[in-house]
Structures are given as C-alpha cells and as structure tokens.
Amino acid sequence: MVKRIPGLKELSRIKHYYGFKYLLNPDIHREIYNKCELRKTYSRPESLKVLDLYSGPSQHSLILNEYLKPRQHVLMDSRPDFAKHITNLIDTTSMELYKRDPYDWESYTDMVKRDKLLVPATKNRDQIHSEFLVLANLTGLAGEGLFMQWLACIGNRNWLQQFGLVKMLVWVPEITAIKILAKSGDQIRSKCSVVAEAFTNTRLVATTNSDSLKKFSSGVLEGQSPLLISASDVWPPSGKPISLLEVNPKNHNIDLDNWDYVTKHLLILKGTPLRDAFESLGHGGKEYFSEKLWDEPLLDKCPRELTSGEFVRIAALFDIWPFKPDIYMDFIDVFQESE
C-alpha cells in the first residue's frame, strides 16, 4: 500500500523546525529524483540502503521510498518534534527511525558497529556506490561547517565514505552552494570550493528562485540547469534561500597532508601573487618555487585563480622541497579563511 504523502499545510503544523528549512512540494521532489537519474544509478533496489540525515518533516523521504523502493531506509533525527512526527509518519512503512544526532561522529559508528542497524557494503572506487545513498538537510545554523567536514571525509575516505564513492544529495543554504561552486578566479574562491573540486563532482540540482541567483559563478546556472523552486514551497517561509547539491565523490591519489598544508596556507593570501605568497609555505619558499616555476605564468597568478590541479602540482613540488617545514607542527586552523 502506498503511504499518503502529507502536504505543506499539514507539515507546517509541526511546532518547531529548529532553524532548518525544507522543500515541501511532492511534485518538485519527484522532479529532483528524475533529474538525478537515481533509478539508473540504483537499478537494483533489493540491494539499496538509504541513510536520510536530519530528515525533519520527511515528505521527501516518503517520496524517495516510494520512488526507489530501497531494501532499507533509515532516517536519522533526534530533534523531539520531528522524532515524534517521524514515528507516526513511517508507521506501516519499511522505514526506520534512528534517534541520534547526525552532527555527532558516534552516531555513525554506533549505527554501523554497535547497533548494526545499517551496515553498507564496501565497494570499489571505480564508480559511484550503487547500493548506498545518503540524503541530508544541512540548512541549519551549523550546517555549512558540518558540510565542509563531510567534504574533507570524502578526501580522507573515512566516515560514510569509507564504504566507497557514496553519492550525497544535500540541502544547504544558498550562500553555501555559491561558495562550494565558486570557480578558480572568482572573488569568493576559498578552501571549500577547492576541496569540492578536488574530491568531488558537485552540481547544483535545485535552488530557490531568488534575486541572489546572480551571485552564483558565471556558467553555473546555464551549465547545470538547476530546477528553480518557489519560495512558497519552502517551509518555514522566512529566511534565506536554500539549494540542493548532488555530491558525487571522485577517486584520487592526492597526498592529503602536503595538499592540505599548501592549500590552506596559500588561500589565506588568496589575493597575493604566488611569487610572494609562496613564502607562507616556509622560509625560503619564495626562492624555491620561483626557481622551479621561473618560466611559467603560474607565478603571476593569485591562489584564488588556481585550479585544483594546479594546487596538486604545487603540493607535489612542496613534497620534494629539501627544506620544507614540518607540516605536522602546523597550527593554522583549516577553516581560517577570509571570505
């Protein structure tokens, strides 16, 4: 029996939304799943496991469950009003509620190792994991920082990404999507967009139709053709626009320690030409890199103008520098950036 899908009017009666925002239009959710070609990626529903983080009103969860018919579908949410709502909503369905906070690392280790509620299969990293999908809503206050941690986990191959290249569909504030999708050369180019570019193929699937669309990098809207959703389909109605990102992890062979050191130091000076910014990598850096790159226009670029591939090349040169500093004695905060 198909479960009745509650609409916006009914779901808006949930007392607390805890600072999060949710798309509450069933037709748009179905459009999104079609646009992402989920049935093509997950063609064997009898093997598919879905983890739904901060599922909240869970309208999208019911629709996805009906759309993909996964073998297992776990909703992780510990917020009292939502947990009560979800318990009633998923009654008579195959979905399960795990009352834990998706912000806490232990929630995942307990789910997999202690409680063994959802244990994904481990797959090779030659294609997107075809038996495990993650959905999340990170539109709340701490969402951007948590999303950056998840991107780092893709590079490090830990957290849920230890099981393979696990696709994630993540709702974020529009400003976060703008930062993540910033291209080399953009004024707002920062560590988060470099990380996303290096370790994922991330695209904009849907976003609120708002006056701030012009803030996206040139070519993003035209090249990715996101669905434009009405602000009237988002609840609560007040506040800033939201966007849906499809995050497809990439396999990589990047030396993460050197790469992380190089990117975070250079991007603190993201508007400074490299010939001068290289000194931030260690005493003598300016002379060393200028000698290695003396005949290249790269020296005249600023860090914000670099592609992820150029950062990888610089990190490789840094690795063979005989007098490079001890990167493990570095105390600069990975999130220290001038936005």
N, C-alpha and C positions, 0 to 999 in steps of 0.2 A: 504494500500500500504506500502511495506517495504521500509524504508528510505535507500538510498545509504550510505554505510559506507566509509568515506574518509580514505585514506591510509597515510602512513608516509610521502611520498613525498609531498602530498598536505598539510598536517598538519604542516610540517616543515617550511612552508612559513609564519606561524604566527610569527610576528616580535619579540615579547617578551614572554619569558617563565618564567620570574620573579624569576629565580633561582630554579625553580621546574623541576622535571624530570618525564616523562610519558612513560609507555609502549604503543607502537603504533603498535600492531600486532593483528588483529581481531581474528585469529585462537587461539592465546595464551589466549586471554580474554575468549573465549568460553571454552577452556580447564579449565581455572581457575574456571569458574562458575559451570562446571560439577564436578570438584574436590571438591568444597564446597557443592555439593548436594543442591543447592539453590531451585530447583524445589520441592524437598522433604520437605524442611523447610517451603517454601512459596507456599503451594499447592492450595491456594485459591487466585489467582491473583486479583479477583474482590474486595478483601478487602485490598490488599497490598499497602502500601505507602513507597516510597523510597526517602531518602534525600541524595543528592550527593554533597559533600563539596570539594571546590577547584577543580571543575570538569575539568577546563582547556580546552584542545582540545576536550574532551568529546567523544572520539571514544568509550571508554569503556561504556559510558552512553547509547549511541545508541544501542550497542550490548546487554547490560543488559535489556534495554527497550523492545527490540525485544524478548529476551530470556525469561523474566518473565511476560511481558505484565501487569505491575502493574496498579492499578486503578489510582494512582497519582505518579508522578516522578518529584521532584523539584531539580533543580541544583542551588546551592548557590555559586556565584562567582562574585566579584566586580572589578576584575582587567580589565582595559579598553580593551586591545586587545582580551582577552578571552571573555569578555562580548559581544563584537561586534560579534565575531566568533560564540558564542553560539546562539545568537539571530537569526542569519541566519541558523545555523545548525538545530535548533529544529523547524523551521518553517514547518508547515503542520504536526507536531507530537503532541502528547498529553503532552509532557514535558513542564515544566515551568522554567523560569529563575528568581531567586530572587537575585537582585543585592545588596547583602550585604556581608560583610567580615566575613567568618567563624571564624575568630580569636576573634571577639567581642561577649561577652555574650548576649548583647542586640539584636544581630541579631536573636537569637533563641527565646528569649522572645517576640520580636516583631512579628516574623513569626507565633508563636503559639497563642499569646494572643491578640495582637493589630490587625495585618493584617489577622489573622486566615487563612493563606494560606495553611498551613499543620498542622493539629491537629491530632496527633496519638491517637489511642485508648489506654487506660490503661489496661494492662494485669497482671494476677497473675505471681508471680516469681517462679513458679514451672517448667517452661520450657522457651526456647528461644521465644521471641515475634514473633508470626507468621504473624503479619500484619504490621511490621515496620522494615526496613533495612536501615542501614547507610553505605555509601561508603565515603572514604576520601583519599586525597593525601596530605601527610604531609612531602614531600621530600624537602621542602624549608628550609631556614636558621632557622626559629623559630619553625620548625615542631616538633622537639624532645620535647621541653618544653611544647608545646601545647598537645602533645600526653600524656605526664605524667599527665597533668591536667585532661584530659579525663579519664584516668585510675582512678584517685582519685574520679572523679564524679561517676564512677561505684560503688566504695566503699560507697560513700555518698548517692547514689540513687538520685542524682539531675541531672541537665542539661537534656539531652535527655534520660538519664537512669531513670528518674522519671516515665516513662511510662511502665517499665518492664525490662526484661533482653533483651536488644536490641543488636543484633549482629552488629559488625562493621567490614568491610573489609578496611584496612588502609595500604596505601603505605607509607613506611618510608625509610630513608637512611639505608643501610645495617648495619652500626655500631649501629644504634638504635635497630634494630632487634636483633643483637648479645647481647646487654645489657639486653633487655627485656627477652630474652630466656635463660639467664645465670642461671645455676643450683646452688644449695647450694654446697659450696666447691670451686666454680670457683673463680679465682683471681679477675674477673671483677664483681662478685656478688655485687649488690648495692640495694638501696631502690626501684628503678624502677622494678627490677625483682621480688623482694619480694611482691610488690603491685600487679603486674600482676599475680603472683602465688596465692596470697590470694583471689583475687576477680574475676579472670577470668580463663578460659581455652583458652590459646592463642597458636596458632600453625602457623608455617611457611608454607605458601601456595605456594609461588613462590619467587625466588631470582635470581639476576644476576649471571650468571656463571662466576666467577672471581677467582683470586688467593687467595682472602681473605676468601673464604668459610671455610678454616681450622680454622678460628677464632671462629666459632660457637661452642657452648658447645658440648662435646662428646655425641653422640647419637641423636642430633637434626636432622641432615641431614638423618641419617639412619632411625630413628624412625618416622619422619614426611614426608619423601619423597617429598620435595618441587619440583615444576616444575623449571627447570633451564632455564632461559631465556637468549638469546643472547644480548650482549651489543649493537649490531647493531639494535635491535628492540626498543631501548630506545632513546628518544629524550628530550633534546639535548644530543649528544653522549659523550661530555666531562664530566668530574667529576666522582664522586664516585658511586659505585653500589647501587641499591635500592632493597627493599624486600617488599613482601605483607604479612601482618599478618591478620589472621582471629581471631577476639576477641569475645569470647563467655562469657558474664558475668555469674557469679555464684551468687546464693543467699547465704547470710551469716548472722550470728548473732554476728559478732565481735564487741566488744566495741571499736569504732573507736578512741575515744580520747586517751585512755590508750595505745592502739595498736600503734597509730601514734607516741606518745611520746617515747615509748620503742624502736620502730624500728629505728627512726631517730637518737636517742642518741647512741644506740649500734652500728649502722652501720658507724658512724663517726670513731669508733675504730674497724673497721671490721677485723683487723688482730690481735687483742688483745684477749687473752683467757678470757672467760666470768667471771671467778673468779675475775679478775681485772677490766674488762670493766663494771661490774655491778655498780661500784661506780659512773659512769657517770649518773646513773639514779637518784642520790640524795645521800646526806651524809648518810652513814650507809648502803648503798645498798649492798656493798660487804659482810658485815656480815649477812644481812637479807637473801639474796639469797643463800649464801653459806650454811646457816642453813637449808633452805628449800630444797636444792638440794644436800646435803652433800654426799649422797651415789650414785650419778649419774655421768656418764661420761660427761654429758652436760656441767659441769663446765670447762672442758678442751677444749671445742670447742671454736672457734672464731665466732663472729657474722656472718661472710660471709659463715660459714659452716651450719648455721641454716636453717631449712625448714620453710615455712610459718606457719605450725602447731606448731613448737617449739616457734616461736615468739608469737603466740596466747597464748600458755601456760604461757610464761614469763609475758605477759601483764596481764593475769588473776591473777598471783601471785602479780604483782605490784599493781593491783587494791585493794587487801586486805591488803596491807602493811600499818600498822597503822601510820607510819611516812613518807609516801610518800610526795614528794614536791607538790606544787600547779602547776599542769601541765598547767593551763591557764595563768600562768605568765612566760611561756617558750618562749624565743625569738630566738631560733635556727631556721635558715632557713631550711624549709623542703627539699630543693634541695642541701643543703650543704653536699657534699659527696666527698671523694677522689676516683677518677675513676682510 
